[in-house]
Amino acid sequence: SQLLEAVRNIALERTASRRHLGAAMRFVGNNVFKRVRQGMRVRKVAVFLSNGPSQDSKDIVTAVMEYRALNIMPAVVALRHSINTQKALQADDTGNSVFLLLGRSQNIAVDLQKIKSCVICFDPCRPLSDCAVIRDIPASQVDLDLAIVVDGSREVQADQYSGFQELLGSVVEQVAISPQPRRADGQARVALVQQSGLLYSQPALTGQQAVKLEFGLQTFQGKGQMKSHILQKMTQQGGTSALGHTLEYTLKEVLLNANSPRKNKALLVVVGAENPSWDQAKLRKVAQNAKCKGVAVFVVAVGEHYNRAQVAELASTPWTSTSSAWAI
């Protein structure tokens, strides 16, 4: 009752600014969902009320993809039709992003029933016939060795680190993990490395390590074990960032010398801090070496403390066709 009363008392505020639904969606995804309840059946839902077309369809697509990665179900309730918004939501081919135009029936309650049944109160175990389009995202089967490097330095805030964990759990969920990682069975293997930087407050000395191997390519035989480790056992290491030395270790000890190697190799680097100047030459050399050896490099930058030039260099040279970067 208190919530209903608070909603009724929301004051109408007019603005001369243009409508930017995509920016609003990204703000909600990056800020409102920083702290959420944990649990196997917990669902994250975001409902947006819009009065018409938005000017930023590309930002809406970006937000939809971020929501998909973070396992957030968005719904847009529109008072006027917006083709660009509807098409942008269709970028999520799982059907979990819902667009509803009010006024199609004489009873607004009938219109809103889909939002209630297929978004807010959706039960994946007992879906209604009207929600048949909503389906689980199928795991991608690919002959791949994937090494994930996550930033555990002290520059990363605690809530950002929790976001890293959720993101990595979602990544693991979307990949068909090999049940027999010691055999060549055409399915993916995943390793996770955390850069701690505890020994890198000054230029590295011989024998020092700035990394923690959370688990290797042959450690686990299923995504359940990986997700459990990521969400429950992995803790932030602290220290300064030393991404160049971390990637060097990951390439030499994890990817390029792996037993029963897969056909494809990839690095997913999650960063949240600027790399120190004394490590930058190492980072530049290792990044080029990775791609020269056919390792695809993907970078996800989170927060405001990373260096855009460093991220671009890591993800874009020497061949942009095998590299990508996202900022969240």
Secondary structure, 3 states (H helix, E strand, C coil): CHHHHHHHCCCCCCCCCCCCHHHHHHHHHHHHHHCCCCCCCCCEEEEEEECCCCCCHHHHHHHHHHHHHCCEEEEEEECCCCHHHHHHHCCCCCCCCEEEECCCCCCHHHHHHHHHHHHHCCCCCCCCHHHCCCCCCCCECCCEEEEEEEECCCCCCHHHHHHHHHHHHHHHHCECECCCCCCCCCCEEEEEEEECCCCCCCCCCCCCCCEEEEECCCCCCCHHHHHHHHHHHCCCCCCCCCHHHHHHHHHHHHHCCCCCCCCEEEEEEEECCCCCHHHHHHHHHHHHHHHHCCEEEEEEECCCCCCHHHHHHHHHCCCHHHEEEEEC
